[in-house]
Amino acid sequence: MPPRPIPFEDIPGSERARRFEGATHGSSVSFFLSTHAPGEGPDLHRHPYEETFICQRGTCTFTVGEQTITVEPGHVVIVPPNTPHKFVNAGDGRLQQVSIHPAPEIRQESV
């Protein structure tokens, strides 16, 4: 059976972020498509696996464990498993990034 392209608007979520659960589509990988407005971002949380962020547009400030880093477009950030982290859009326009979860379902725990 040929692959079926999935339009972004068919992925559950909102203007802020869309959540792709791989298991729903026969994939072993899940991800978020983030398009947060300035000042927006998730609360502190962690995952039992690493999370890889790809910053495509905007400026993002990450808190990873005890460190804070600012990321510009064209950079990748890898957060180790079980490490508390969060990010906030620190720019003037909408953030555009992808956060990859190497699991068929996103597992997230608030910290």
Summary of the structure (lengths in Angstrom):
residues: 111
radius of gyration: 13.9
end to end distance: 42.0
largest distance: 47.0
contacts: 296
relative contact order: 0.30
helix: 6%
strand: 42%
